[in-house]
Amino acid sequence: MSLDRDALQEAILKQYTAEHAALGEAGTLALLERGRQWDLSGVLARGGVIVFPHAGVADCGHQIAAAVHACLDAGADRVLVISVLHAFTAEMQDARVRVAAGEPPSRFRHWGIQGTGLEGRQEWRSDHALMSFRHLWQAETKRRGIKGPEVIERYPYLAGGKPWALPGYDEVAKLAENAVIVSTADPFHHGIGYGDAPEASYWPDARGLAYARTRIEEGIDLLAKGDYWGYNQHCVDAKSDARDAGQLFRHLRGPMTGRILDLVYTDASALYNSPPPTWVAGALIVWDR
């Protein structure tokens, strides 16, 4: 059965809006307080990268909050957010599949980098990847009574193992020279709703989360080596949505080592109208330069 991508995008946007409303001010501030358990501002100040998830905010909002605090405490005037751009059209998905099969990204009209202040393609405007980051950013800057640093969002698509060749790369590289960088990823989608056979699907218990950790660490190792094409193909197999974002921030910052600080999950069975187990791993990942 084919996936109705328009309906899925609409359902996700509606769900995220409802989740944020359900948090209210008290719930939002509670997540921000939980995010204080890590002080990651030094990672950013030293030129590293923090990767936060964008799964269910009730499950992983504290991880997103940790990235928000790090951005605000790092002393930077600019925050560059390298975001996932989801394939919410059949054309975008077809392009991803064909690039992963070896076709040149330049054949496809979505090849490039989108984002705030840029002309050209605007699919990023209806993507959900940074909705929770923006929600928590607004709440924390309001709580602190500050404007905060400038935030610039960039959404690469079809890096194809050569992030430096993306149209718009020079612009984002220039921005990165005077900015701290954070990124977002849901690096492991798993289960029946994501196409895994029932008999091969793990539940998100200790065993399943250990498997998720292993798969995510495989991707971290490939990216740390600068094996961009290997990482691209890993993301296909592990059902990570960060194939393009990961390649871009790694190339912008150069050699780094990555590690998982915290791992949770979000149940996605209802969203995909699928029986469980159908879930997404949410990981807070730190890349040290």
Backbone bond lengths (Angstrom), bond angles and torsions (degrees), N, CA, C in turn:
res aa  C-N    CA-C-N  psi(-1)  N-CA   C-N-CA  omega(-1)  CA-C   N-CA-C  phi
1 M - - - 1.469 - - 1.528 108.76 -
2 S 1.341 116.96 130.71 1.453 120.90 -178.86 1.529 110.63 -75.00
3 L 1.318 114.58 151.61 1.456 120.94 -178.76 1.521 109.91 -85.76
4 D 1.327 116.82 127.47 1.460 121.81 175.28 1.526 107.44 -81.93
5 R 1.324 116.65 95.04 1.464 121.20 -172.19 1.524 112.35 -70.96
6 D 1.321 117.29 -33.21 1.460 120.04 177.28 1.528 110.58 -64.03
7 A 1.320 115.73 -45.86 1.465 120.17 -179.85 1.519 110.81 -65.78
8 L 1.338 116.86 -38.56 1.461 120.06 179.48 1.524 110.96 -64.15
9 Q 1.335 116.74 -44.75 1.464 119.79 179.41 1.522 111.11 -61.61
10 E 1.313 116.68 -43.18 1.457 120.60 178.75 1.521 111.09 -61.80
11 A 1.338 116.53 -41.80 1.462 120.81 179.76 1.528 111.58 -65.66
12 I 1.327 116.79 -39.67 1.465 120.49 180.00 1.525 110.65 -66.32
13 L 1.320 117.24 -46.56 1.457 120.21 179.89 1.533 111.03 -61.18
14 K 1.311 116.46 -40.99 1.459 121.09 178.28 1.527 110.65 -64.98
15 Q 1.337 116.10 -41.25 1.460 120.12 -179.42 1.523 111.72 -65.53
16 Y 1.332 116.61 -43.27 1.463 119.38 -179.14 1.532 111.24 -64.95
17 T 1.313 115.76 -41.72 1.462 119.32 177.84 1.522 110.63 -60.55
18 A 1.335 116.71 -43.12 1.462 121.15 179.09 1.529 111.63 -65.91
19 E 1.323 116.89 -39.23 1.465 120.28 179.77 1.524 111.36 -64.21
20 H 1.305 116.95 -41.18 1.462 120.11 178.89 1.525 111.21 -66.75
21 A 1.324 115.92 -39.90 1.465 119.82 177.65 1.525 110.74 -64.73
22 A 1.325 116.10 -38.60 1.462 120.12 -179.53 1.528 111.84 -66.50
23 L 1.312 117.09 -31.52 1.464 120.14 177.76 1.529 110.47 -63.04
24 G 1.320 115.40 -44.45 1.447 119.26 -174.16 1.518 110.73 65.79
25 E 1.303 116.34 -177.66 1.464 119.98 -179.46 1.520 111.41 -65.34
26 A 1.324 116.94 -42.73 1.465 120.35 -177.12 1.522 111.39 -64.66
27 G 1.332 116.99 -44.54 1.457 120.22 179.89 1.513 112.65 -66.15
28 T 1.330 115.34 -37.95 1.461 120.06 178.19 1.525 111.05 -63.94
29 L 1.331 116.22 -45.94 1.461 119.71 179.76 1.528 111.46 -66.66
30 A 1.329 117.02 -30.79 1.467 119.93 177.10 1.529 110.70 -66.05
31 L 1.322 117.07 -40.19 1.461 119.72 176.48 1.523 110.95 -64.58
32 L 1.320 116.47 -41.41 1.466 120.09 178.24 1.522 111.23 -62.43
33 E 1.316 116.62 -37.02 1.457 119.87 177.57 1.526 110.89 -67.29
34 R 1.340 117.51 -40.88 1.467 120.71 177.70 1.527 110.87 -62.51
35 G 1.314 116.66 -33.49 1.459 120.24 179.82 1.508 113.58 -66.61
36 R 1.327 116.81 -13.89 1.467 121.58 179.65 1.527 112.73 -72.60
37 Q 1.329 117.76 -8.96 1.474 119.22 -178.66 1.526 112.56 -65.71
38 W 1.336 116.65 -16.76 1.465 121.18 174.85 1.524 109.15 -121.18
39 D 1.321 116.77 136.11 1.463 121.39 170.91 1.523 106.85 -108.49
40 L 1.315 116.25 101.93 1.459 121.74 -174.83 1.524 112.59 -108.31
41 S 1.328 115.91 11.90 1.465 119.06 -177.71 1.525 111.61 -62.08
42 G 1.329 116.86 -34.64 1.458 120.20 179.90 1.517 112.71 -65.33
43 V 1.316 116.86 -33.81 1.467 121.05 177.12 1.523 109.89 -58.51
44 L 1.329 115.88 -46.84 1.457 120.02 179.99 1.522 111.72 -69.33
45 A 1.316 116.42 -41.29 1.467 120.33 -178.63 1.530 111.34 -61.60
46 R 1.335 116.50 -29.41 1.473 121.35 179.87 1.525 112.32 -87.89
47 G 1.321 117.29 3.69 1.457 119.98 177.83 1.506 114.73 92.82
48 G 1.333 117.72 11.10 1.457 120.48 176.24 1.514 111.74 -83.15
49 V 1.314 115.07 -172.97 1.467 121.62 -176.20 1.523 109.29 -134.32
50 I 1.321 116.49 140.22 1.461 122.34 173.07 1.520 108.10 -110.59
51 V 1.326 115.80 130.57 1.458 121.33 177.91 1.520 108.56 -112.60
52 F 1.325 116.26 124.15 1.459 122.30 -179.38 1.528 109.29 -117.74
53 P 1.328 118.58 156.23 1.465 120.89 -179.23 1.523 112.14 -83.90
54 H 1.319 115.13 174.02 1.465 120.30 174.04 1.530 110.48 -135.16
55 A 1.323 115.97 29.42 1.468 121.44 175.65 1.538 108.51 -78.45
56 G 1.335 117.44 -160.22 1.455 120.57 -175.60 1.519 112.63 -55.97
57 V 1.321 116.39 127.51 1.460 120.10 -173.19 1.523 112.03 -65.57
58 A 1.319 118.42 -30.74 1.463 119.95 178.67 1.519 111.43 -66.58
59 D 1.340 116.31 -26.32 1.466 121.12 -178.86 1.524 112.56 -89.25
60 C 1.324 116.14 -41.60 1.469 118.61 -171.90 1.524 113.25 -121.80
61 G 1.328 117.46 10.65 1.453 119.62 -178.34 1.517 114.17 -60.26
62 H 1.335 117.02 -31.62 1.469 119.55 178.36 1.518 111.32 -66.16
63 Q 1.339 117.11 -30.32 1.461 120.79 177.26 1.530 110.63 -70.92
64 I 1.325 115.79 -41.26 1.465 120.20 175.71 1.529 109.89 -63.08
65 A 1.334 115.68 -40.81 1.465 120.72 179.77 1.520 111.42 -60.82
66 A 1.327 116.84 -36.69 1.462 119.99 178.43 1.521 110.92 -61.11
67 A 1.343 116.33 -38.43 1.462 120.15 178.00 1.523 111.02 -69.23
68 V 1.325 116.84 -38.93 1.468 120.45 177.61 1.527 110.36 -60.49
69 H 1.329 116.84 -48.94 1.469 120.28 179.27 1.531 110.89 -59.82
70 A 1.326 116.88 -41.66 1.462 120.10 -178.78 1.525 110.91 -61.84
71 C 1.328 116.58 -42.53 1.464 120.47 178.58 1.524 111.45 -61.78
72 L 1.330 116.04 -42.55 1.463 120.00 -176.56 1.525 112.51 -75.83
73 D 1.323 116.75 -24.83 1.470 120.41 -176.57 1.521 113.43 -97.25
74 A 1.336 117.84 -6.43 1.465 120.68 -174.86 1.524 112.98 -79.27
75 G 1.328 116.87 -11.41 1.457 119.67 177.93 1.516 114.56 80.78
76 A 1.333 117.37 16.03 1.461 120.79 -178.03 1.527 110.61 -89.18
77 D 1.320 116.03 153.90 1.459 121.38 175.64 1.526 111.80 -89.84
78 R 1.341 116.11 -15.16 1.461 120.10 -176.25 1.515 110.07 -141.29
79 V 1.330 116.22 138.49 1.461 123.27 174.40 1.518 107.81 -116.80
80 L 1.315 116.12 124.25 1.453 122.43 176.03 1.530 107.87 -103.28
81 V 1.325 115.85 116.57 1.458 120.98 -179.93 1.524 108.52 -103.69
82 I 1.331 116.21 114.75 1.460 122.22 177.52 1.523 107.12 -93.29
83 S 1.308 116.51 109.66 1.460 120.74 -170.84 1.522 113.46 -108.63
84 V 1.303 113.97 153.90 1.458 122.06 165.90 1.530 109.11 -63.06
85 L 1.322 116.15 144.33 1.459 121.92 167.09 1.525 106.58 -120.67
86 H 1.324 116.34 112.13 1.462 120.96 -174.57 1.528 111.52 -77.03
87 A 1.320 115.95 152.11 1.469 122.28 179.27 1.522 109.25 -87.24
88 F 1.322 116.43 84.98 1.454 120.20 -178.01 1.530 113.61 -98.22
89 T 1.333 115.95 14.99 1.461 119.96 169.45 1.523 107.67 -131.58
90 A 1.322 115.86 155.47 1.462 120.24 178.83 1.529 110.49 -62.27
91 E 1.330 116.45 -35.40 1.461 120.30 179.45 1.528 111.55 -64.42
92 M 1.329 116.89 -42.88 1.460 120.06 179.16 1.514 110.97 -65.42
93 Q 1.324 117.49 -41.18 1.461 120.77 178.69 1.525 111.22 -65.63
94 D 1.317 116.88 -42.23 1.463 120.67 178.61 1.526 110.73 -60.56
95 A 1.331 116.41 -39.67 1.461 119.86 178.74 1.522 110.98 -63.89
96 R 1.336 117.32 -42.66 1.468 120.24 178.47 1.522 110.97 -60.31
97 V 1.314 116.08 -45.35 1.465 120.80 -178.25 1.521 110.70 -62.53
98 R 1.311 116.02 -43.98 1.461 119.78 -176.61 1.524 112.22 -71.44
99 V 1.326 117.38 -34.82 1.470 119.86 175.04 1.532 110.00 -66.32
100 A 1.325 116.90 -41.60 1.465 119.98 178.04 1.526 111.62 -63.69
101 A 1.341 116.06 -25.62 1.465 120.60 177.83 1.519 112.48 -84.79
102 G 1.342 116.33 -2.62 1.457 119.58 173.88 1.503 116.95 114.29
103 E 1.344 118.18 -1.58 1.461 118.68 178.51 1.532 110.78 -74.20
104 P 1.324 118.34 148.09 1.472 121.00 179.65 1.528 111.15 -65.30
105 P 1.324 118.17 133.16 1.468 120.68 178.16 1.523 113.21 -58.52
106 S 1.313 117.44 -28.34 1.460 121.27 -176.93 1.526 113.13 -63.85
107 R 1.320 117.85 -12.10 1.461 120.85 178.19 1.532 112.50 -74.87
108 F 1.330 116.49 -13.09 1.462 119.65 -169.21 1.522 110.64 -115.60
109 R 1.333 116.00 139.43 1.459 120.08 -171.81 1.518 113.93 -72.91
110 H 1.340 118.59 -14.80 1.464 120.62 177.98 1.532 112.88 -87.15
111 W 1.315 117.53 -2.59 1.460 122.13 179.35 1.525 109.40 -62.03
112 G 1.330 116.77 123.22 1.450 119.85 178.27 1.513 112.54 143.39
113 I 1.306 115.37 -163.24 1.462 122.83 -176.25 1.525 108.60 -126.87
114 Q 1.317 116.23 125.78 1.455 122.79 176.94 1.532 109.99 -106.02
115 G 1.327 116.62 171.92 1.452 118.53 172.68 1.513 114.79 151.31
116 T 1.317 114.77 -175.85 1.462 122.52 -175.10 1.525 111.17 -59.17
117 G 1.335 114.71 131.62 1.454 120.58 175.83 1.512 115.32 79.90
118 L 1.325 117.98 1.35 1.456 121.03 -178.19 1.523 110.53 -101.94
119 E 1.310 115.91 145.13 1.457 120.81 171.17 1.526 108.40 -83.72
120 G 1.302 116.37 178.40 1.458 119.79 179.76 1.517 111.69 95.19
121 R 1.317 116.56 -149.14 1.461 121.85 -174.17 1.532 110.31 -65.25
122 Q 1.355 115.06 146.24 1.460 120.54 -172.57 1.538 112.90 -129.50
123 E 1.325 117.64 25.02 1.471 119.37 179.01 1.523 112.41 -59.04
124 W 1.307 116.84 -26.15 1.461 120.93 -177.94 1.523 112.09 -59.56
125 R 1.323 117.45 -27.42 1.460 120.74 -174.61 1.523 112.71 -64.36
126 S 1.316 117.80 -26.96 1.465 120.34 -179.25 1.526 112.27 -107.64
127 D 1.325 117.24 14.14 1.460 120.55 177.17 1.525 109.53 -84.98
128 H 1.319 115.98 148.45 1.469 121.48 -176.71 1.521 113.71 -93.66
129 A 1.331 118.15 -5.18 1.465 121.16 -167.02 1.529 113.93 -57.27
130 L 1.324 117.60 -33.01 1.462 119.82 -176.39 1.526 113.28 -110.75
131 M 1.309 117.83 12.57 1.464 119.99 -178.76 1.531 111.83 -61.04
132 S 1.325 117.18 -45.26 1.464 119.57 -178.06 1.523 111.54 -73.33
133 F 1.344 116.85 -34.78 1.466 119.99 175.22 1.523 110.23 -60.52
134 R 1.328 116.62 -46.35 1.464 120.02 179.35 1.533 111.14 -63.38
135 H 1.326 116.02 -40.16 1.468 120.89 -179.84 1.531 110.74 -60.70
136 L 1.316 116.17 -47.31 1.463 120.16 -178.31 1.524 111.62 -73.42
137 W 1.325 117.15 -33.80 1.464 121.31 176.37 1.532 110.44 -61.53
138 Q 1.312 115.76 -47.53 1.462 120.19 -179.94 1.525 111.32 -61.81
139 A 1.330 116.34 -41.74 1.461 120.08 -178.93 1.523 111.56 -67.16
140 E 1.321 117.10 -39.97 1.467 119.46 -176.41 1.524 111.92 -75.37
141 T 1.332 117.78 -39.10 1.463 118.34 177.38 1.537 110.12 -66.47
142 K 1.324 116.86 -35.62 1.465 120.15 175.79 1.519 110.55 -64.80
143 R 1.340 116.84 -43.41 1.464 120.65 179.95 1.522 111.26 -62.45
144 R 1.340 116.39 -38.39 1.462 120.50 -179.12 1.530 111.97 -80.85
145 G 1.319 117.01 -15.04 1.452 120.59 -177.49 1.508 113.14 70.90
146 I 1.356 116.63 36.97 1.462 121.19 -178.54 1.525 109.91 -129.19
147 K 1.309 115.45 161.76 1.463 120.33 174.28 1.519 110.18 -80.97
148 G 1.340 115.73 -37.10 1.453 120.61 -178.21 1.515 111.69 85.63
149 P 1.324 117.61 168.96 1.463 121.01 179.15 1.531 111.77 -69.61
150 E 1.314 115.32 163.66 1.463 121.39 174.84 1.531 109.37 -63.67
151 V 1.315 116.94 134.99 1.466 121.82 177.96 1.523 109.00 -113.71
152 I 1.324 116.08 123.93 1.460 122.49 178.61 1.519 108.49 -119.30
153 E 1.315 116.40 126.72 1.460 121.88 -179.52 1.528 110.03 -102.61
154 R 1.329 115.48 134.19 1.460 121.03 175.90 1.533 109.38 -132.11
155 Y 1.337 114.78 135.77 1.463 122.96 -173.66 1.526 110.21 -124.72
156 P 1.323 118.73 93.87 1.467 120.21 178.59 1.521 111.52 -75.91
157 Y 1.328 115.62 152.05 1.462 120.34 176.45 1.521 110.21 -144.69
158 L 1.312 115.81 130.08 1.457 125.11 177.54 1.529 112.11 68.93
159 A 1.326 115.94 53.38 1.472 120.05 175.72 1.521 111.03 -62.98
160 G 1.319 117.14 -38.20 1.461 121.31 172.24 1.511 115.47 58.72
161 G 1.335 117.71 31.23 1.456 121.14 179.62 1.508 114.27 85.63
162 K 1.329 117.87 -4.36 1.465 122.41 -179.06 1.522 109.81 -133.24
163 P 1.328 117.42 71.05 1.468 119.32 -176.55 1.519 113.74 -61.06
164 W 1.320 117.30 -28.36 1.466 121.53 -179.90 1.536 112.16 -68.61
165 A 1.339 116.30 -17.26 1.462 120.19 -178.40 1.518 112.59 -91.60
166 L 1.325 118.02 -5.63 1.462 120.77 179.41 1.536 110.93 -59.47
167 P 1.316 118.74 131.46 1.471 119.48 171.07 1.532 109.69 -57.20
168 G 1.308 115.97 129.21 1.454 120.61 -176.42 1.518 113.90 96.51
169 Y 1.337 117.16 -1.19 1.470 119.12 -177.89 1.527 111.74 -61.87
170 D 1.309 118.17 -43.10 1.463 120.32 -176.90 1.528 111.27 -60.34
171 E 1.327 116.41 -38.01 1.464 120.53 179.23 1.521 111.04 -64.05
172 V 1.323 116.99 -45.08 1.464 119.64 -177.86 1.527 110.45 -72.69
173 A 1.317 117.76 -31.89 1.466 120.47 177.15 1.523 110.91 -65.27
174 K 1.329 116.14 -37.94 1.459 120.32 177.32 1.524 110.25 -65.56
175 L 1.331 117.41 -42.85 1.463 121.29 177.24 1.520 111.08 -59.46
176 A 1.327 116.19 -40.30 1.461 121.48 -174.80 1.523 112.62 -66.95
177 E 1.319 117.32 -20.65 1.461 119.80 -178.48 1.526 111.68 -63.18
178 N 1.336 117.07 -30.65 1.464 120.91 -177.10 1.524 111.16 -126.61
179 A 1.328 115.47 43.58 1.467 119.81 -178.81 1.515 110.09 -147.78
180 V 1.325 115.73 154.43 1.459 119.59 165.62 1.524 106.69 -87.94
181 I 1.331 115.83 154.12 1.460 120.52 -175.10 1.515 110.77 -121.81
182 V 1.321 116.10 130.04 1.456 122.65 167.02 1.519 107.48 -125.92
183 S 1.312 115.98 159.91 1.449 120.57 -179.23 1.520 109.11 -142.78
184 T 1.320 116.38 168.47 1.457 120.25 178.48 1.518 110.14 -127.90
185 A 1.325 115.67 147.09 1.461 121.72 179.21 1.510 109.73 -160.06
186 D 1.311 116.29 140.77 1.458 122.07 160.62 1.526 104.45 -109.78
187 P 1.331 116.78 96.10 1.464 120.45 -163.74 1.525 115.97 -84.59
188 F 1.353 117.32 5.02 1.459 118.81 -179.16 1.522 109.39 -158.63
189 H 1.338 116.10 112.11 1.462 122.53 175.11 1.528 106.74 -111.72
190 H 1.324 116.93 137.06 1.460 117.38 -168.69 1.525 112.17 -150.68
191 G 1.308 114.72 150.38 1.453 120.81 171.17 1.516 114.12 112.02
192 I 1.308 115.02 -171.87 1.458 122.49 -171.56 1.521 111.77 -60.44
193 G 1.329 117.25 -43.84 1.460 120.59 -178.72 1.510 113.66 -66.69
194 Y 1.319 117.17 -16.44 1.463 121.51 178.49 1.523 111.93 -105.65
195 G 1.333 115.83 14.75 1.456 119.55 172.79 1.511 116.09 93.94
196 D 1.323 118.64 3.69 1.459 120.55 176.67 1.533 109.93 -80.88
197 A 1.301 116.25 141.59 1.460 120.46 178.67 1.530 109.57 -64.27
198 P 1.333 118.25 143.36 1.473 120.52 -179.70 1.523 113.22 -52.21
199 E 1.336 116.06 -41.64 1.464 119.41 -177.33 1.526 112.76 -72.92
200 A 1.335 116.87 -14.00 1.467 120.74 179.60 1.525 112.05 -107.42
201 S 1.323 116.88 7.41 1.461 121.08 -176.03 1.517 111.67 -96.30
202 Y 1.322 115.25 129.72 1.460 121.70 176.16 1.528 109.74 -86.90
203 W 1.301 116.17 147.05 1.456 121.27 168.01 1.519 108.27 -83.18
204 P 1.331 118.53 153.96 1.469 120.08 -178.28 1.523 113.05 -80.31
205 D 1.332 114.95 51.32 1.458 121.22 174.74 1.519 108.38 -97.50
206 A 1.315 117.57 -165.36 1.462 119.96 -177.64 1.529 111.43 -58.41
207 R 1.324 116.34 -39.77 1.464 120.07 -179.49 1.526 110.77 -68.17
208 G 1.319 116.01 -45.21 1.459 119.54 -179.55 1.517 112.97 -65.61
209 L 1.325 116.41 -39.81 1.465 119.59 178.75 1.520 111.46 -69.33
210 A 1.332 117.03 -32.10 1.470 119.95 175.31 1.529 110.28 -65.13
211 Y 1.334 115.33 -39.24 1.469 119.34 176.71 1.526 110.36 -64.86
212 A 1.336 116.71 -43.58 1.466 120.57 177.70 1.519 110.71 -58.96
213 R 1.322 116.40 -43.81 1.465 120.24 -179.79 1.529 110.66 -60.47
214 T 1.326 116.49 -42.81 1.460 120.54 179.50 1.522 111.55 -60.91
215 R 1.340 116.30 -45.25 1.459 119.82 -179.46 1.528 111.06 -65.75
216 I 1.329 117.34 -42.10 1.471 120.61 179.82 1.526 110.40 -63.83
217 E 1.320 116.66 -40.86 1.464 120.28 179.67 1.522 111.73 -66.61
218 E 1.332 117.21 -30.12 1.462 119.92 173.99 1.529 110.10 -60.50
219 G 1.326 115.84 -44.05 1.458 119.75 178.06 1.515 112.60 -65.46
220 I 1.331 116.72 -40.50 1.458 121.17 177.93 1.529 110.33 -59.23
221 D 1.329 116.42 -43.94 1.468 120.52 -178.76 1.526 111.21 -63.31
222 L 1.320 117.16 -41.42 1.468 120.38 179.58 1.526 111.18 -65.21
223 L 1.314 115.83 -42.65 1.463 119.48 -179.40 1.527 110.67 -68.53
224 A 1.329 116.84 -37.95 1.461 120.43 178.63 1.531 111.06 -60.65
225 K 1.321 116.73 -34.10 1.463 121.53 179.20 1.522 112.38 -77.94
226 G 1.321 116.88 -9.89 1.455 119.58 -175.44 1.514 112.65 76.80
227 D 1.336 116.97 19.84 1.462 121.82 177.82 1.529 108.13 -85.46
228 Y 1.321 115.88 80.71 1.459 120.43 -171.93 1.527 112.57 -67.57
229 W 1.324 116.72 -41.46 1.461 118.12 179.28 1.524 110.83 -68.88
230 G 1.325 117.12 -40.03 1.463 119.86 176.22 1.516 111.44 -61.15
231 Y 1.326 116.16 -38.68 1.468 120.51 177.81 1.516 110.49 -67.25
232 N 1.329 117.23 -41.87 1.463 121.02 177.60 1.527 110.40 -55.09
233 Q 1.330 116.21 -45.97 1.458 120.20 -177.65 1.529 111.65 -73.16
234 H 1.315 116.84 -32.87 1.473 120.09 173.91 1.522 110.16 -60.16
235 C 1.327 116.99 -43.41 1.460 120.53 -178.73 1.526 111.53 -62.30
236 V 1.318 116.65 -35.91 1.464 120.41 175.67 1.522 109.72 -61.43
237 D 1.325 116.29 -47.86 1.460 121.25 -174.78 1.530 112.27 -71.85
238 A 1.335 116.96 -40.23 1.465 121.34 -178.23 1.524 112.08 -85.62
239 K 1.331 115.82 -2.70 1.471 121.67 -177.28 1.531 110.79 57.35
240 S 1.322 114.32 48.27 1.461 121.78 172.33 1.516 108.46 -92.40
241 D 1.323 116.56 137.96 1.466 119.21 179.91 1.528 112.82 -90.26
242 A 1.333 116.82 6.10 1.470 120.29 -170.96 1.522 114.11 -102.70
243 R 1.332 117.06 22.67 1.464 118.27 -174.87 1.522 112.27 -58.93
244 D 1.342 117.55 -40.23 1.461 120.72 -177.37 1.527 112.19 -84.40
245 A 1.325 116.63 -44.61 1.465 120.64 -179.79 1.519 110.87 -61.14
246 G 1.330 116.72 -43.09 1.459 120.06 -179.38 1.514 112.50 -62.52
247 Q 1.324 115.93 -45.06 1.471 119.18 179.47 1.524 111.18 -61.95
248 L 1.330 116.37 -39.56 1.464 119.02 -176.50 1.514 111.81 -68.98
249 F 1.337 118.97 -49.02 1.471 117.65 -176.36 1.526 111.38 -68.95
250 R 1.344 116.89 -31.82 1.472 118.77 177.96 1.522 110.74 -65.72
251 H 1.326 117.01 -40.95 1.461 118.61 -179.66 1.523 111.17 -72.16
252 L 1.312 117.74 -34.13 1.463 120.71 178.01 1.525 111.72 -64.11
253 R 1.311 116.67 -40.28 1.467 120.56 -174.54 1.523 114.27 -96.00
254 G 1.328 117.56 -18.38 1.452 119.09 -179.88 1.514 112.28 82.42
255 P 1.347 117.38 -162.93 1.466 121.15 -174.71 1.524 112.72 -57.28
256 M 1.334 115.19 130.11 1.459 122.68 177.34 1.531 108.21 -147.97
257 T 1.320 115.38 164.58 1.457 120.88 172.05 1.523 108.39 -117.66
258 G 1.324 116.36 137.40 1.454 121.06 -176.04 1.515 112.24 -114.01
259 R 1.329 115.73 151.43 1.466 120.37 176.35 1.527 109.41 -151.74
260 I 1.327 114.95 150.89 1.455 121.61 178.16 1.527 108.81 -87.10
261 L 1.325 116.56 125.66 1.462 120.37 176.69 1.521 112.30 -93.05
262 D 1.321 116.58 -32.29 1.463 119.86 -174.33 1.524 108.48 -155.38
263 L 1.334 116.84 141.61 1.458 121.56 -176.99 1.523 109.74 -136.20
264 V 1.328 116.18 125.23 1.461 122.81 178.07 1.529 107.61 -134.10
265 Y 1.334 116.79 -173.22 1.458 119.16 176.94 1.523 110.06 -146.49
266 T 1.327 114.52 159.11 1.456 122.93 173.33 1.520 108.63 -124.75
267 D 1.319 116.99 130.15 1.460 121.42 176.02 1.530 109.22 -75.42
268 A 1.330 116.67 126.91 1.467 121.30 -177.89 1.522 112.13 -115.56
269 S 1.309 117.13 16.25 1.468 120.56 -176.86 1.519 112.11 -59.32
270 A 1.320 117.09 -47.90 1.467 120.60 -177.51 1.522 110.97 -66.11
271 L 1.326 116.38 -39.65 1.457 120.25 -178.00 1.524 111.31 -60.76
272 Y 1.321 116.62 -37.98 1.454 120.92 -178.13 1.533 112.84 -98.34
273 N 1.344 116.13 7.98 1.461 120.44 -177.79 1.525 110.73 48.93
274 S 1.316 114.39 47.10 1.455 121.55 -173.40 1.521 109.91 -127.71
275 P 1.332 117.47 150.06 1.459 118.75 173.97 1.517 111.00 -68.93
276 P 1.317 117.66 152.03 1.459 119.68 173.37 1.537 109.81 -74.05
277 P 1.321 117.57 158.27 1.464 125.77 2.32 1.524 112.52 -82.90
278 T 1.317 114.43 129.05 1.468 123.57 172.87 1.516 105.92 -142.42
279 W 1.329 117.11 107.64 1.459 119.00 -170.66 1.525 112.08 -151.36
280 V 1.327 113.56 164.84 1.462 122.84 -179.10 1.527 108.80 -124.25
281 A 1.316 116.68 133.86 1.464 120.43 174.74 1.514 109.76 -85.35
282 G 1.332 116.07 131.63 1.457 121.65 175.45 1.519 109.20 -108.63
283 A 1.316 116.82 119.27 1.466 120.73 -175.22 1.516 111.15 -123.75
284 L 1.318 115.58 137.03 1.456 121.63 168.68 1.525 106.61 -95.92
285 I 1.315 115.89 115.65 1.472 121.86 -173.77 1.517 109.75 -120.36
286 V 1.301 115.23 133.60 1.462 121.86 179.54 1.520 109.61 -112.54
287 W 1.313 115.12 130.37 1.467 121.99 175.70 1.531 108.30 -111.66
288 D 1.329 116.30 114.66 1.463 122.28 -179.90 1.518 110.12 -96.25
289 R 1.312 114.60 132.78 1.462 120.00 179.69 1.518 109.83 -85.89
